Amino acid sequence: MKQTDKLGALRHTAEHVLHQAMYRLYPGIAAAMGPATADGFYFDFDPKGKVKISAADFPKIEAEMKKIISANLPMIKKSLTLAEAKKLFKGNPYKQEWLETIDKPTVYWSGDKFVDLCSGPHVKSTGKIKAFKLLSVAGAYWHGDEKKKMLTRIYGTAFSSQKELNEYLAKLELAKKNDHRKLGQQLEIFAISEAVGQGLILWLPKGQIIKEELENWARQTEKDWGYQHVTTPNIGKTKLYRTSGHLPYYKKDMYPAMKGEKGEEYILKPMNCPHHHQIFLAKKRSYKELPLRLAEFGTCYRFEASGELFGLMRVRGFTQNDAHIYCSNTQAVEEFVSVMKLHQYYYKALGIKKYYLELALRNPKNKTKYMGSDAMWVKAEKLMRQAAAKVNIPMITRVGNAAFYGPKIDFIIESSTGREFAISTNQIDLFMGTRFGLKYTDSDGKDKTPVIIHRAPLGSHERFIGFLIEHYGGAFPLWLAPVQIRVLPISEKQNAAAKKVVEQLSNFRVELDDRSESLGAKIRDGENQKVPFQIILGDKEVKAKKLSLRQRGKGDLGQMTLSQFTAKITQAIEQKTI
């Protein structure tokens, strides 16, 4: 859900109302910060040892917030000098720290009793808030830094109507039900072991099937779309990343360097692109080879902060559906269009209907954190905008979210639960070719630097599968399901016939459930495991040489012959329709 400016202002005001309510109820706390977010708002505060907040306190806090909303207090903006602001927030170290980064501080008064440091925007008065809800409470480090103090964070949301809030809360309940961590354990897809390390995924046999099916599909698709596959090591010399510029820009996200021979340093690969550039450099290149599309399911490692790790969504080791396209300037736009169409192809096949583009640009007020010339940045943005205009995908712009060496376009996809995920980063890169000295001989005999397109339509397999678990609620389509069919003999008398059916279905992923359980218990277990088809065999079916079928989500389908069933599911798997 792309938040409108009006909704953002409403939620920002709701945060101020929460802030004010907390000061009324717990006057000893110190407020830190509280922005609006894509889904609502949050408020960070330092309890100073005087208060411990839990969800049990929400009714009391919400009641106080309703009083402030009913009072319809005006939201009044005022500009201050730095000295005035420091005096106003004397005794609050968090506000004082913020003020060190602000040239022209502004504050908002809600009524004449409460004020907070803020640049806005807000709605005109607290009475404009029609529906809100506090959602959860958690710990959060100040500025996300584990070395700084742990604060208390209260999350909430607000909408323009109760109907919108109710719809959001219903989706939130669905998201909890479909949480990939819970379903990942229930369906035996993945595990995380403290003995191995947090953020390092162990794919269980059923999860490995899903991963391999996706990879096999993507591998064949990429071959059909003109990609060549390569493999690169999981480590490389640190000087490789100095050349790329990732050191020092990316150092905090890299694993510590390992010492090699003669003082050489090696590092776990945080991204694949520098390695692919070395493949480009492996021989002299000609314009006749362009566009050269090099793809890899490359495994990378990033030392994410422990507080940021989250199931499959935020990990320390991941495999990317990565590729780099080396092309001429004249080929860049059409190649980038092709990349976006490849995303659309994948998303359509997977039933992902809601997505948009986010064009991330550098902050023009802080160019020191970026590399490359202004002309390079302007040209890269222009080329990507030209490509985006050729596809029918909505796009928004975010200032300050660019990579350090150029603007980028992220695909943001929405699951059936309403949750959004940034799944794929794509760039037209005019920087790295020069940085690595990449050249190809053009038709005029002169050496030229290729444009590099970075793309990863399925993102990391970990995050993408985490998304799919939640999107499908664990009920993977037939072609992706770890177990496609279960055969259920009603009693021991049908076990031999059931084993024969399993053998005849050996081209599919099939299980035999011959436990001495009731048929109802077996069916319920298959449904809990989200198995697409269950075959029931009793005396009647064995005698008629037919199968009684149950389909996930549809129930009893009646009887059909084995050949009819295999024809049905073979077609469904090939066409990815069930």
Secondary structure, DSSP 8 states (H G I E B T S, - for coil): ----HHHHHHHHHHHHHHHHHHHHH-TT-EEEE--B-SS-EEEEEE-TTS----GGGHHHHHHHHHHHHHTT-BEEEEE--HHHHHHHTTT-HHHHHHHTT-SS-EEEEETTTEEEE------SBGGG--EEEEEEEEEEEGGG-TTS-EEEEEEEEEESSHHHHHHHHHHHHHHHHT-HHHHHHHTT-EEE-TTT-TT-EEE-HHHHHHHHHHHHHHHHHHHHTT-EE----SEEEHHHHHHHTHHHHTGGGS---EE-GGG-EEEE-S-SHHHHHHHHTTS-EEGGG-SEEEEEEEEEE----GGG-BTTTB-SEEEEEEEEEEE-HHHHHHHHHHHHHHHHHHHHHHT--EEEEEEEE--TT-GGG--S-HHHHHHHHHHHHHHHTTS---EEEEET-SBTTB-EEEEEEE-TTS-EEEEEEEEEESSHHHHTT--EE-TTS-EE--EEEEE-TT-BHHHHHHHHHHHHTT---TTT-S--EEEEESSGGGHHHHHHHHHHTTTS-EEE---SS-HHHHHHHHHHTT-SEEEEE-HHHHHHT-EEEEETTTEEEEEE-HHHHHHHHHHHHHHT--
